[in-house]
């Protein structure tokens, strides 16, 4: 793939939106407290909660709430700091859809290829897993409506704030490590996909995925749409479950992406740092009050 050119680059880091490293720390703490706290609640009251909501899994409201935690915290933080106008600007990042063709090929073709390559290494059948074909439609809803909501926090708030202080590569690795740790309780809860997977391939895979997505995200000027589509591709039920080989292959792809795009990955000027599309939309007086 070609290296994304540093220019025209993303908007320079806004300085009046009231979001700082302190805000980033608050985001991480609130995300873990909300999500892991709900997990502890589930473990303490598993029987009555399962009687009320059903078994733990993608249809369980408590599980969905835990998955939504980064997105909830991100949206609340933007709304509190920037008001409704700022939240509107934040959501306008879904309209950022311009990205080099090479990255679209990685997103649309390359990611499924990794899953199928992993399945081939496992000797799995690679036929379409839904019969009749239209039964795939309800299976696509969780792919679109559950996991990608995380990105309102991870790539909506955390990555732009990290990239104001660190080069994209280090921001990607740090955010990937945080997200990987955040996912670890899923290995302890029966009914989740992770409970049947090996821990270390998944952990390393989450970090690798962050490295792959970051230059794509920056090339699209901080697009939330690209982040959502990327996450949806990771959860697409059409692709085979090729654990652990798919995760190890994503690690290999991440190394290639980092090397090929090393100039942009080490250039803070090539990073998307704006939380609100088009710059700061908040009243400056309010910004000083929340600083």
KOLPA-130226 format. One record per residue: residue number from 1; x, y, z negated of N, C-alpha, C, O in turn; residue in three letters. Coordinates in pm, whole numbers, plus 50000, padded with zeros to 5 digits. Layout:
N
<NUM <X Y Z> <X Y Z> <X Y Z> <X Y Z> ALA>
...
This chain:
291
<1 <50085 49881 50000> <50000 50000 50000> <50088 50123 50000> <50201 50118 49951> UNK>
<2 <50041 50230 50052> <50119 50353 50055> <50112 50422 49921> <50016 50408 49845> UNK>
<3 <50217 50498 49893> <50221 50571 49767> <50128 50692 49774> <50133 50766 49872> UNK>
<4 <50042 50713 49672> <49959 50833 49672> <50047 50957 49664> <50134 50966 49577> UNK>
<5 <50025 51051 49752> <50107 51172 49753> <50074 51258 49632> <49958 51270 49594> UNK>
<6 <50177 51318 49571> <50151 51402 49454> <50065 51523 49486> <49999 51577 49397> UNK>
<7 <50064 51567 49612> <49983 51682 49650> <49898 51646 49770> <49948 51575 49857> UNK>
<8 <49770 51692 49782> <49708 51774 49679> <49674 51693 49555> <49607 51591 49564> UNK>
<9 <49721 51739 49441> <49703 51663 49318> <49580 51703 49243> <49505 51790 49287> UNK>
<10 <49558 51639 49127> <49444 51672 49044> <49458 51811 48982> <49564 51874 48987> UNK>
<11 <49350 51857 48923> <49352 51988 48859> <49453 51988 48746> <49470 51886 48679> UNK>
<12 <49520 52100 48721> <49609 52108 48606> <49531 52091 48477> <49410 52113 48471> UNK>
<13 <49605 52050 48373> <49538 52020 48245> <49467 52143 48192> <49529 52248 48177> UNK>
<14 <49337 52132 48162> <49267 52243 48102> <49317 52269 47961> <49355 52175 47891> UNK>
<15 <49319 52394 47919> <49373 52427 47787> <49267 52483 47694> <49298 52515 47579> UNK>
<16 <49143 52497 47740> <49040 52561 47658> <48920 52471 47637> <48813 52520 47601> UNK>
<17 <48934 52341 47658> <48817 52255 47639> <48807 52201 47497> <48713 52128 47465> UNK>
<18 <48902 52235 47411> <48894 52194 47272> <48930 52050 47247> <48920 52005 47133> UNK>
<19 <48972 51975 47349> <49008 51834 47334> <49160 51822 47329> <49229 51861 47423> UNK>
<20 <49210 51768 47219> <49354 51763 47193> <49394 51621 47155> <49313 51529 47159> UNK>
<21 <49521 51605 47117> <49566 51474 47068> <49487 51434 46942> <49461 51316 46920> UNK>
<22 <49450 51533 46863> <49366 51504 46746> <49231 51448 46790> <49178 51356 46727> UNK>
<23 <49176 51503 46898> <49051 51451 46953> <49068 51308 47002> <48980 51224 46984> UNK>
<24 <49184 51280 47064> <49211 51146 47114> <49217 51046 46999> <49160 50937 47008> UNK>
<25 <49286 51082 46891> <49291 50995 46774> <49152 50972 46717> <49117 50860 46679> UNK>
<26 <49071 51078 46712> <48933 51065 46662> <48852 50972 46753> <48771 50894 46704> UNK>
<27 <48874 50982 46885> <48804 50894 46978> <48837 50748 46950> <48747 50665 46941> UNK>
<28 <48965 50717 46937> <49004 50579 46912> <48949 50528 46779> <48896 50417 46771> UNK>
<29 <48961 50609 46674> <48913 50567 46542> <48762 50543 46543> <48714 50444 46489> UNK>
<30 <48687 50635 46605> <48542 50621 46608> <48500 50500 46692> <48405 50430 46657> UNK>
<31 <48570 50477 46802> <48537 50363 46887> <48556 50232 46813> <48468 50146 46816> UNK>
<32 <48669 50217 46745> <48695 50094 46670> <48598 50080 46553> <48548 49971 46527> UNK>
<33 <48571 50190 46484> <48479 50184 46369> <48341 50142 46413> <48278 50058 46349> UNK>
<34 <48292 50200 46522> <48157 50171 46569> <48146 50027 46619> <48052 49956 46585> UNK>
<35 <48243 49985 46698> <48236 49853 46759> <48272 49742 46660> <48196 49647 46642> UNK>
<36 <48386 49754 46597> <48428 49651 46502> <48338 49649 46379> <48312 49543 46322> UNK>
<37 <48290 49767 46339> <48196 49769 46226> <48070 49692 46256> <48017 49622 46170> UNK>
<38 <48020 49704 46381> <47903 49626 46421> <47935 49476 46422> <47850 49393 46389> UNK>
<39 <48059 49443 46462> <48099 49304 46461> <48103 49245 46321> <48062 49132 46299> UNK>
<40 <48153 49323 46226> <48155 49279 46087> <48012 49260 46035> <47982 49164 45965> UNK>
<41 <47925 49354 46072> <47784 49342 46034> <47724 49213 46087> <47649 49145 46017> UNK>
<42 <47757 49179 46211> <47706 49056 46270> <47757 48933 46194> <47680 48840 46167> UNK>
<43 <47886 48933 46160> <47941 48818 46087> <47880 48802 45949> <47860 48690 45903> UNK>
<44 <47850 48913 45884> <47793 48906 45749> <47647 48864 45749> <47599 48801 45655> UNK>
<45 <47575 48900 45855> <47432 48873 45860> <47396 48801 45991> <47298 48836 46057> UNK>
<46 <47476 48701 46026> <47461 48636 46156> <47324 48571 46173> <47259 48590 46277> UNK>
<47 <47279 48497 46075> <47152 48424 46091> <47033 48518 46108> <46957 48500 46203> UNK>
<48 <47013 48616 46020> <46897 48705 46040> <46908 48789 46167> <46807 48817 46232> UNK>
<49 <47029 48830 46204> <47045 48911 46325> <47018 48828 46451> <46960 48878 46547> UNK>
<50 <47061 48702 46450> <47033 48617 46565> <46885 48580 46571> <46830 48562 46680> UNK>
<51 <46822 48569 46456> <46678 48544 46456> <46603 48664 46513> <46498 48649 46576> UNK>
<52 <46657 48782 46490> <46593 48905 46538> <46625 48933 46685> <46536 48967 46763> UNK>
<53 <46753 48919 46724> <46799 48961 46857> <46834 48846 46951> <46856 48868 47070> UNK>
<54 <46840 48724 46898> <46883 48612 46980> <47032 48588 46963> <47100 48665 46895> UNK>
<55 <47085 48481 47025> <47227 48448 47010> <47317 48555 47068> <47277 48632 47156> UNK>
<56 <47440 48560 47018> <47535 48658 47067> <47567 48633 47213> <47591 48519 47253> UNK>
<57 <47566 48738 47293> <47591 48729 47437> <47543 48855 47505> <47506 48952 47439> UNK>
<58 <47544 48853 47637> <47516 48974 47714> <47373 49024 47699> <47345 49139 47734> UNK>
<59 <47281 48942 47649> <47144 48988 47630> <47117 49034 47487> <47008 49080 47456> UNK>
<60 <47216 49021 47400> <47199 49059 47260> <47220 49209 47245> <47327 49259 47280> UNK>
<61 <47121 49285 47192> <47136 49430 47180> <47256 49472 47097> <47319 49574 47126> UNK>
<62 <47290 49394 46994> <47405 49429 46912> <47534 49416 46993> <47624 49499 46982> UNK>
<63 <47543 49310 47073> <47659 49292 47159> <47671 49407 47258> <47780 49461 47278> UNK>
<64 <47559 49444 47320> <47560 49555 47416> <47604 49684 47347> <47680 49762 47404> UNK>
<65 <47555 49707 47225> <47594 49826 47151> <47744 49828 47125> <47808 49932 47138> UNK>
<66 <47802 49713 47089> <47946 49706 47065> <48024 49736 47192> <48126 49805 47188> UNK>
<67 <47977 49684 47304> <48045 49709 47432> <48032 49855 47471> <48124 49913 47528> UNK>
<68 <47919 49915 47440> <47895 50056 47476> <47973 50153 47388> <47981 50271 47421> UNK>
<69 <48030 50106 47278> <48091 50197 47179> <48187 50298 47240> <48174 50416 47210> UNK>
<70 <48285 50259 47326> <48374 50362 47382> <48298 50466 47462> <48329 50585 47455> UNK>
<71 <48199 50423 47538> <48120 50517 47618> <48038 50609 47531> <48029 50729 47558> UNK>
<72 <47976 50554 47427> <47896 50637 47336> <47982 50743 47270> <47946 50861 47267> UNK>
<73 <48097 50701 47218> <48186 50796 47151> <48235 50902 47249> <48241 51021 47215> UNK>
<74 <48271 50860 47370> <48319 50956 47470> <48214 51059 47505> <48245 51178 47510> UNK>
<75 <48092 51016 47530> <47985 51108 47567> <47952 51202 47452> <47934 51322 47474> UNK>
<76 <47943 51150 47331> <47913 51234 47215> <48023 51338 47194> <47995 51453 47162> UNK>
<77 <48148 51295 47211> <48259 51388 47191> <48254 51501 47294> <48273 51617 47258> UNK>
<78 <48229 51468 47421> <48221 51571 47524> <48104 51664 47497> <48117 51786 47507> UNK>
<79 <47990 51608 47462> <47871 51690 47433> <47897 51783 47315> <47860 51901 47319> UNK>
<80 <47959 51731 47208> <47984 51812 47090> <48083 51925 47119> <48065 52037 47072> UNK>
<81 <48186 51895 47198> <48289 51995 47224> <48247 52094 47333> <48277 52213 47323> UNK>
<82 <48179 52045 47435> <48156 52125 47554> <48010 52161 47578> <47980 52240 47668> UNK>
<83 <47919 52106 47499> <47778 52136 47517> <47720 52065 47638> <47787 51986 47704> UNK>
<84 <47595 52094 47667> <47526 52028 47778> <47588 52063 47913> <47595 51979 48002> UNK>
<85 <47634 52188 47928> <47698 52226 48053> <47826 52145 48076> <47852 52098 48186> UNK>
<86 <47904 52129 47969> <48025 52049 47979> <47996 51904 48006> <48067 51839 48082> UNK>
<87 <47890 51850 47943> <47853 51711 47968> <47811 51692 48112> <47841 51589 48173> UNK>
<88 <47741 51791 48168> <47705 51784 48309> <47828 51781 48398> <47834 51707 48495> UNK>
<89 <47929 51864 48363> <48053 51863 48439> <48128 51732 48425> <48189 51684 48521> UNK>
<90 <48123 51674 48307> <48183 51542 48283> <48118 51437 48373> <48188 51358 48437> UNK>
<91 <47987 51436 48379> <47916 51337 48460> <47932 51363 48610> <47915 51271 48691> UNK>
<92 <47964 51487 48647> <47988 51515 48789> <48112 51446 48842> <48135 51440 48963> UNK>
<93 <48191 51393 48753> <48307 51315 48798> <48264 51186 48868> <48347 51120 48931> UNK>
<94 <48137 51148 48857> <48086 51035 48936> <48078 51072 49084> <48073 50983 49169> UNK>
<95 <48077 51200 49114> <48069 51243 49254> <48205 51245 49321> <48214 51267 49442> UNK>
<96 <48312 51223 49244> <48447 51221 49302> <48470 51085 49367> <48501 50987 49299> UNK>
<97 <48453 51078 49497> <48460 50949 49568> <48570 50945 49674> <48588 50842 49739> UNK>
<98 <48643 51054 49691> <48748 51056 49792> <48875 50991 49737> <48929 51033 49635> UNK>
<99 <48921 50888 49806> <49038 50814 49764> <49103 50755 49888> <49032 50716 49981> UNK>
<100 <49237 50748 49895> <49302 50689 50012> <49249 50550 50044> <49214 50472 49955> UNK>
<101 <49244 50519 50173> <49191 50392 50219> <49262 50273 50155> <49199 50172 50124> UNK>
<102 <49393 50284 50136> <49469 50173 50077> <49413 50135 49940> <49405 50017 49907> UNK>
<103 <49375 50236 49862> <49320 50205 49729> <49180 50144 49739> <49146 50057 49660> UNK>
<104 <49100 50188 49836> <48969 50125 49854> <48985 49979 49893> <48905 49895 49851> UNK>
<105 <49087 49948 49971> <49112 49808 50008> <49153 49726 49886> <49113 49610 49871> UNK>
<106 <49233 49786 49799> <49269 49716 49675> <49144 49688 49592> <49127 49578 49539> UNK>
<107 <49056 49788 49581> <48936 49775 49500> <48837 49674 49557> <48784 49590 49484> UNK>
<108 <48813 49682 49688> <48707 49602 49750> <48755 49464 49792> <48681 49366 49782> UNK>
<109 <48879 49455 49839> <48931 49328 49893> <49035 49266 49801> <49032 49145 49776> UNK>
<110 <49127 49348 49751> <49238 49295 49672> <49196 49230 49542> <49248 49124 49506> UNK>
<111 <49103 49292 49471> <49063 49237 49342> <48993 49103 49355> <49028 49010 49282> UNK>
<112 <48894 49087 49445> <48838 48953 49464> <48943 48851 49507> <48937 48734 49467> UNK>
<113 <49039 48895 49588> <49144 48803 49634> <49222 48745 49516> <49262 48629 49519> UNK>
<114 <49244 48827 49413> <49316 48778 49295> <49238 48666 49227> <49295 48564 49188> UNK>
<115 <49107 48685 49212> <49025 48582 49147> <49024 48453 49230> <49034 48343 49174> UNK>
<116 <49011 48464 49361> <49009 48345 49444> <49145 48277 49448> <49153 48155 49455> UNK>
<117 <49253 48356 49443> <49386 48296 49437> <49405 48221 49306> <49464 48113 49304> UNK>
<118 <49355 48278 49196> <49362 48208 49068> <49283 48079 49069> <49328 47978 49015> UNK>
<119 <49165 48082 49132> <49084 47960 49143> <49156 47854 49226> <49150 47735 49195> UNK>
<120 <49223 47898 49331> <49297 47803 49415> <49409 47737 49335> <49434 47617 49350> UNK>
<121 <49477 47814 49249> <49583 47758 49166> <49527 47655 49067> <49596 47561 49030> UNK>
<122 <49402 47675 49026> <49337 47580 48935> <49274 47462 49008> <49232 47365 48946> UNK>
<123 <49269 47470 49142> <49205 47364 49220> <49055 47367 49213> <48990 47265 49232> UNK>
<124 <48997 47487 49186> <48851 47499 49175> <48787 47517 49311> <48849 47567 49406> UNK>
<125 <48662 47474 49320> <48582 47501 49439> <48556 47650 49450> <48532 47716 49348> UNK>
<126 <48561 47705 49571> <48544 47849 49590> <48415 47881 49666> <48406 47985 49731> UNK>
<127 <48316 47793 49657> <48189 47817 49724> <48107 47920 49646> <48132 47944 49528> UNK>
<128 <48009 47980 49713> <47922 48079 49650> <47845 48013 49536> <47779 47911 49558> UNK>
<129 <47854 48068 49412> <47802 47995 49295> <47654 48010 49269> <47606 47958 49167> UNK>
<130 <47577 48078 49356> <47435 48101 49328> <47350 48039 49438> <47369 48066 49557> UNK>
<131 <47256 47954 49396> <47163 47890 49490> <47022 47894 49430> <47003 47849 49317> UNK>
<132 <46923 47947 49504> <46938 48021 49629> <47013 48152 49607> <47034 48194 49494> UNK>
<133 <47053 48215 49716> <47145 48328 49709> <47090 48444 49628> <47167 48516 49563> UNK>
<134 <46957 48465 49630> <46902 48585 49566> <46905 48576 49413> <46878 48675 49345> UNK>
<135 <46937 48459 49360> <46950 48450 49214> <47072 48526 49163> <47088 48545 49043> UNK>
<136 <47157 48571 49256> <47271 48652 49215> <47227 48792 49171> <47297 48857 49093> UNK>
<137 <47111 48838 49218> <47070 48976 49192> <47053 49006 49043> <47108 49106 48995> UNK>
<138 <46979 48924 48966> <46972 48954 48823> <47106 48938 48752> <47131 49003 48650> UNK>
<139 <47192 48851 48807> <47324 48834 48745> <47413 48956 48766> <47509 48977 48691> UNK>
<140 <47381 49037 48867> <47461 49156 48893> <47430 49270 48797> <47511 49361 48780> UNK>
<141 <47312 49266 48734> <47274 49375 48646> <47371 49394 48528> <47414 49507 48504> UNK>
<142 <47407 49286 48455> <47505 49307 48348> <47638 49359 48400> <47704 49438 48333> UNK>
<143 <47677 49316 48520> <47802 49363 48579> <47801 49515 48594> <47903 49580 48573> UNK>
<144 <47686 49570 48630> <47676 49713 48657> <47638 49796 48535> <47674 49913 48526> UNK>
<145 <47565 49736 48442> <47503 49814 48335> <47564 49793 48197> <47528 49865 48104> UNK>
<146 <47655 49697 48182> <47712 49672 48050> <47860 49711 48045> <47893 49818 47994> UNK>
<147 <47947 49628 48097> <48090 49653 48088> <48136 49789 48138> <48212 49856 48068> UNK>
<148 <48094 49834 48257> <48144 49962 48309> <48115 50083 48221> <48184 50185 48233> UNK>
<149 <48015 50074 48133> <47985 50189 48046> <48104 50222 47956> <48119 50336 47913> UNK>
<150 <48187 50122 47927> <48309 50147 47849> <48391 50260 47910> <48455 50337 47838> UNK>
<151 <48388 50271 48043> <48476 50365 48111> <48442 50510 48085> <48525 50598 48107> UNK>
<152 <48321 50538 48037> <48289 50675 47996> <48383 50721 47885> <48409 50840 47870> UNK>
<153 <48434 50625 47808> <48530 50658 47703> <48674 50637 47746> <48755 50728 47736> UNK>
<154 <48706 50515 47794> <48846 50483 47826> <48902 50576 47934> <49003 50643 47912> UNK>
<155 <48837 50580 48050> <48885 50662 48159> <48818 50799 48162> <48869 50893 48224> UNK>
<156 <48701 50812 48096> <48635 50941 48094> <48704 51041 48003> <48716 51158 48038> UNK>
<157 <48750 50995 47887> <48809 51085 47788> <48954 51047 47757> <49043 51132 47766> UNK>
<158 <48978 50922 47720> <49110 50884 47667> <49222 50900 47768> <49325 50958 47736> UNK>
<159 <49204 50849 47891> <49313 50856 47988> <49349 51000 48026> <49467 51034 48028> UNK>
<160 <49251 51087 48058> <49290 51226 48086> <49365 51292 47971> <49460 51367 47995> UNK>
<161 <49323 51266 47846> <49392 51328 47732> <49533 51271 47717> <49626 51346 47688> UNK>
<162 <49550 51142 47736> <49683 51083 47729> <49774 51141 47836> <49892 51168 47810> UNK>
<163 <49720 51161 47955> <49802 51206 48066> <49840 51354 48056> <49922 51403 48134> UNK>
<164 <49781 51425 47962> <49825 51562 47936> <49961 51564 47865> <50029 51666 47862> UNK>
<165 <49999 51450 47807> <50120 51444 47726> <50218 51338 47773> <50337 51346 47742> UNK>
<166 <50172 51239 47848> <50257 51129 47893> <50241 51109 48043> <50137 51142 48100> UNK>
<167 <50344 51055 48106> <50334 51019 48246> <50229 50909 48264> <50200 50836 48169> UNK>
<168 <50170 50898 48382> <50064 50799 48404> <50101 50656 48364> <50017 50584 48310> UNK>
<169 <50224 50615 48390> <50262 50477 48356> <50252 50453 48207> <50195 50353 48164> UNK>
<170 <50309 50544 48127> <50306 50525 47981> <50163 50541 47928> <50124 50472 47834> UNK>
<171 <50086 50630 47987> <49946 50644 47948> <49869 50516 47976> <49788 50472 47894> UNK>
<172 <49894 50456 48093> <49825 50332 48131> <49860 50219 48036> <49772 50144 47993> UNK>
<173 <49988 50207 48003> <50030 50099 47912> <49972 50118 47773> <49925 50022 47712> UNK>
<174 <49975 50240 47723> <49922 50266 47588> <49772 50242 47583> <49723 50177 47491> UNK>
<175 <49699 50295 47681> <49554 50275 47682> <49521 50127 47701> <49427 50076 47641> UNK>
<176 <49598 50058 47786> <49575 49914 47804> <49595 49836 47676> <49518 49745 47646> UNK>
<177 <49698 49871 47600> <49723 49803 47472> <49608 49827 47374> <49562 49735 47307> UNK>
<178 <49562 49952 47367> <49450 49985 47277> <49325 49907 47318> <49257 49849 47233> UNK>
<179 <49293 49906 47448> <49174 49835 47495> <49187 49685 47473> <49088 49619 47442> UNK>
<180 <49307 49631 47488> <49328 49488 47467> <49305 49451 47320> <49240 49351 47289> UNK>
<181 <49358 49533 47230> <49335 49509 47086> <49186 49522 47055> <49132 49442 46978> UNK>
<182 <49120 49622 47113> <48976 49643 47089> <48895 49521 47130> <48793 49492 47067> UNK>
<183 <48938 49448 47233> <48865 49331 47281> <48887 49206 47195> <48812 49109 47209> UNK>
<184 <48986 49205 47108> <49025 49080 47041> <48914 49016 46959> <48908 48893 46956> UNK>
<185 <48824 49091 46891> <48719 49021 46815> <48629 48933 46901> <48567 48840 46850> UNK>
<186 <48621 48960 47031> <48537 48878 47118> <48584 48733 47121> <48506 48643 47151> UNK>
<187 <48711 48710 47090> <48763 48573 47087> <48716 48497 46964> <48728 48374 46958> UNK>
<188 <48663 48568 46866> <48620 48506 46741> <48470 48480 46737> <48420 48419 46642> UNK>
<189 <48399 48527 46839> <48253 48519 46839> <48207 48423 46947> <48230 48446 47065> UNK>
<190 <48142 48316 46906> <48089 48222 47004> <47977 48289 47083> <47903 48372 47031> UNK>
<191 <47967 48252 47210> <47866 48311 47296> <47923 48414 47391> <47856 48454 47486> UNK>
<192 <48047 48459 47365> <48113 48550 47457> <48201 48470 47553> <48243 48359 47522> UNK>
<193 <48229 48529 47669> <48318 48462 47765> <48457 48442 47706> <48520 48339 47727> UNK>
<194 <48504 48542 47631> <48639 48536 47579> <48660 48420 47482> <48771 48370 47469> UNK>
<195 <48552 48378 47415> <48566 48270 47317> <48611 48139 47381> <48659 48050 47311> UNK>
<196 <48596 48126 47513> <48639 48005 47584> <48771 48025 47657> <48818 47933 47725> UNK>
<197 <48833 48143 47645> <48954 48174 47720> <49077 48170 47629> <49066 48177 47507> UNK>
<198 <49195 48160 47693> <49321 48174 47621> <49345 48321 47589> <49317 48409 47671> UNK>
<199 <49397 48347 47470> <49410 48485 47423> <49514 48566 47499> <49483 48673 47551> UNK>
<200 <49638 48516 47507> <49747 48598 47560> <49733 48631 47708> <49763 48744 47746> UNK>
<201 <49687 48539 47793> <49665 48581 47932> <49565 48695 47943> <49585 48789 48020> UNK>
<202 <49456 48688 47866> <49357 48794 47870> <49415 48925 47817> <49395 49030 47878> UNK>
<203 <49487 48918 47706> <49545 49039 47645> <49639 49107 47745> <49630 49228 47767> UNK>
<204 <49730 49030 47803> <49824 49086 47901> <49750 49135 48026> <49789 49234 48087> UNK>
<205 <49643 49063 48063> <49565 49102 48179> <49497 49236 48161> <49490 49315 48255> UNK>
<206 <49446 49263 48042> <49381 49392 48015> <49481 49506 48030> <49449 49610 48087> UNK>
<207 <49602 49487 47978> <49706 49589 47994> <49740 49606 48142> <49754 49719 48190> UNK>
<208 <49753 49495 48214> <49785 49502 48357> <49677 49574 48435> <49707 49654 48524> UNK>
<209 <49553 49547 48402> <49441 49610 48472> <49444 49762 48453> <49412 49837 48545> UNK>
<210 <49484 49806 48333> <49497 49949 48308> <49605 50011 48398> <49589 50123 48447> UNK>
<211 <49714 49938 48418> <49821 49988 48505> <49775 49995 48650> <49811 50088 48721> UNK>
<212 <49695 49899 48693> <49645 49900 48832> <49545 50012 48853> <49549 50081 48955> UNK>
<213 <49455 50031 48757> <49349 50131 48773> <49401 50274 48764> <49347 50363 48830> UNK>
<214 <49503 50298 48685> <49546 50436 48660> <49588 50511 48786> <49538 50621 48807> UNK>
<215 <49676 50458 48873> <49708 50534 48994> <49590 50548 49089> <49579 50646 49163> UNK>
<216 <49501 50449 49088> <49379 50457 49168> <49291 50571 49117> <49240 50651 49195> UNK>
<217 <49274 50577 48986> <49197 50682 48919> <49256 50819 48949> <49182 50914 48977> UNK>
<218 <49388 50831 48943> <49453 50960 48970> <49442 50999 49117> <49423 51117 49148> UNK>
<219 <49453 50901 49206> <49439 50930 49349> <49299 50980 49381> <49280 51057 49476> UNK>
<220 <49200 50937 49302> <49062 50982 49320> <49029 51103 49233> <48912 51135 49214> UNK>
<221 <49133 51171 49178> <49118 51293 49099> <49034 51273 48973> <48957 51360 48935> UNK>
<222 <49050 51157 48910> <48981 51132 48785> <48838 51085 48802> <48752 51115 48719> UNK>
<223 <48813 51011 48908> <48676 50969 48941> <48622 50866 48842> <48683 50762 48820> UNK>
<224 <48507 50897 48782> <48438 50799 48699> <48374 50691 48786> <48360 50577 48743> UNK>
<225 <48335 50726 48908> <48277 50628 48999> <48377 50516 49027> <48342 50399 49023> UNK>
<226 <48501 50552 49056> <48604 50451 49085> <48629 50364 48962> <48642 50243 48974> UNK>
<227 <48634 50427 48844> <48654 50349 48721> <48539 50251 48699> <48563 50136 48662> UNK>
<228 <48415 50296 48723> <48299 50208 48706> <48304 50091 48806> <48281 49976 48768> UNK>
<229 <48335 50122 48933> <48340 50017 49034> <48450 49917 49004> <48433 49797 49025> UNK>
<230 <48564 49966 48957> <48675 49878 48922> <48633 49782 48811> <48657 49661 48820> UNK>
<231 <48570 49835 48707> <48527 49751 48595> <48420 49651 48641> <48421 49535 48599> UNK>
<232 <48330 49696 48726> <48228 49606 48779> <48290 49492 48858> <48244 49378 48850> UNK>
<233 <48395 49522 48934> <48463 49416 49008> <48524 49313 48912> <48523 49194 48941> UNK>
<234 <48575 49359 48800> <48633 49266 48702> <48526 49174 48644> <48557 49060 48607> UNK>
<235 <48401 49222 48636> <48293 49143 48576> <48203 49076 48678> <48103 49014 48641> UNK>
<236 <48235 49088 48805> <48146 49039 48911> <48124 48888 48898> <48221 48812 48905> UNK>
<237 <47999 48842 48879> <47974 48700 48860> <47995 48617 48986> <47999 48494 48979> UNK>
<238 <48008 48682 49101> <48033 48609 49226> <48174 48552 49229> <48196 48445 49284> UNK>
<239 <48269 48625 49170> <48408 48577 49174> <48424 48459 49077> <48357 48456 48973> UNK>
<240 <48508 48364 49109> <48526 48248 49021> <48596 48286 48891> <48679 48378 48888> UNK>
<241 <48563 48216 48784> <48632 48233 48656> <48761 48151 48666> <48759 48029 48654> UNK>
<242 <48871 48220 48688> <48998 48151 48714> <49097 48171 48599> <49218 48173 48621> UNK>
<243 <49045 48186 48477> <49133 48197 48362> <49217 48069 48348> <49167 47959 48371> UNK>
<244 <49345 48083 48312> <49419 48207 48283> <49494 48263 48405> <49557 48368 48396> UNK>
<245 <49485 48192 48518> <49569 48230 48631> <49533 48366 48690> <49620 48439 48736> UNK>
<246 <49404 48400 48688> <49369 48531 48744> <49435 48643 48665> <49480 48742 48723> UNK>
<247 <49440 48629 48531> <49501 48733 48449> <49652 48743 48473> <49708 48853 48479> UNK>
<248 <49717 48628 48486> <49861 48632 48515> <49887 48693 48652> <49986 48763 48671> UNK>
<249 <49799 48666 48746> <49814 48726 48879> <49793 48878 48873> <49861 48953 48943> UNK>
<250 <49700 48923 48789> <49683 49068 48773> <49808 49132 48712> <49842 49245 48745> UNK>
<251 <49876 49060 48623> <50002 49110 48570> <50103 49129 48683> <50172 49231 48688> UNK>
<252 <50112 49030 48772> <50203 49041 48886> <50165 49158 48977> <50251 49232 49024> UNK>
<253 <50035 49173 49001> <49989 49285 49085> <50023 49418 49019> <50061 49513 49088> UNK>
<254 <50009 49426 48887> <50039 49550 48816> <50186 49588 48833> <50218 49706 48849> UNK>
<255 <50274 49490 48829> <50416 49518 48848> <50440 49574 48988> <50513 49671 49006> UNK>
<256 <50377 49512 49087> <50392 49560 49225> <50338 49701 49239> <50402 49787 49301> UNK>
<257 <50220 49727 49183> <50159 49860 49190> <50249 49965 49125> <50268 50073 49179> UNK>
<258 <50305 49931 49007> <50390 50026 48936> <50518 50055 49014> <50564 50169 49016> UNK>
<259 <50574 49954 49078> <50698 49973 49153> <50672 50053 49281> <50744 50149 49311> UNK>
<260 <50569 50013 49357> <50540 50080 49483> <50501 50226 49460> <50534 50313 49541> UNK>
<261 <50430 50252 49351> <50381 50387 49322> <50461 50453 49210> <50408 50537 49137> UNK>
<262 <50589 50414 49196> <50667 50460 49081> <50681 50612 49076> <50687 50671 48968> UNK>
<263 <50687 50675 49193> <50701 50821 49192> <50580 50887 49126> <50595 50971 49038> UNK>
<264 <50459 50848 49169> <50338 50906 49112> <50316 50859 48969> <50264 50934 48887> UNK>
<265 <50356 50735 48938> <50333 50682 48805> <50421 50749 48699> <50388 50746 48580> UNK>
<266 <50531 50809 48742> <50621 50876 48648> <50613 51028 48658> <50691 51099 48595> UNK>
<267 <50518 51078 48737> <50503 51220 48760> <50377 51271 48691> <50266 51240 48733> UNK>
<268 <50394 51349 48585> <50278 51402 48513> <50198 51497 48600> <50079 51518 48576> UNK>
<269 <50262 51556 48703> <50191 51645 48793> <50094 51573 48884> <50007 51636 48945> UNK>
<270 <50107 51440 48894> <50016 51361 48978> <49901 51303 48898> <49822 51225 48952> UNK>
<271 <49890 51341 48771> <49790 51281 48682> <49661 51362 48678> <49664 51485 48683> UNK>
<272 <49548 51293 48670> <49418 51357 48649> <49401 51381 48499> <49399 51287 48421> UNK>
<273 <49390 51507 48461> <49386 51541 48319> <49258 51614 48278> <49238 51640 48159> UNK>
<274 <49172 51647 48372> <49051 51722 48340> <48940 51627 48295> <48909 51529 48363> UNK>
<275 <48882 51656 48180> <48768 51579 48131> <48640 51623 48201> <48548 51543 48222> UNK>
<276 <48634 51750 48237> <48518 51807 48306> <48556 51836 48450> <48659 51898 48475> UNK>
<277 <48476 51792 48543> <48504 51815 48685> <48509 51964 48715> <48419 52039 48677> UNK>
<278 <48613 52005 48784> <48623 52144 48824> <48679 52236 48718> <48687 52357 48740> UNK>
<279 <48717 52181 48604> <48776 52266 48500> <48684 52281 48381> <48582 52214 48369> UNK>
<280 <48722 52371 48293> <48650 52393 48167> <48521 52468 48192> <48520 52570 48262> UNK>
<281 <48408 52419 48135> <48280 52487 48150> <48226 52538 48017> <48114 52589 48010> UNK>
<282 <48304 52525 47914> <48254 52563 47783> <48285 52709 47750> <48384 52764 47796> UNK>
<283 <48201 52767 47672> <48225 52903 47624> <48351 52907 47539> <48369 52822 47452> UNK>
<284 <48438 53005 47563> <48567 53009 47496> <48553 53036 47346> <48636 52991 47267> UNK>
<285 <48450 53108 47308> <48429 53129 47165> <48401 52999 47094> <48454 52974 46986> UNK>
<286 <48317 52915 47155> <48288 52784 47098> <48413 52699 47094> <48432 52620 47002> UNK>
<287 <48501 52716 47194> <48625 52638 47198> <48711 52671 47077> <48769 52582 47016> UNK>
<288 <48721 52799 47044> <48803 52837 46928> <48744 52783 46799> <48818 52748 46707> UNK>
<289 <48612 52776 46792> <48548 52725 46670> <48577 52578 46648> <48585 52533 46534> UNK>
<290 <48592 52501 46759> <48614 52357 46746> <48759 52319 46754> <48791 52201 46738> UNK>
<291 <48849 52411 46777> <48992 52378 46797> <49051 52320 46670> <49169 52286 46667> UNK>
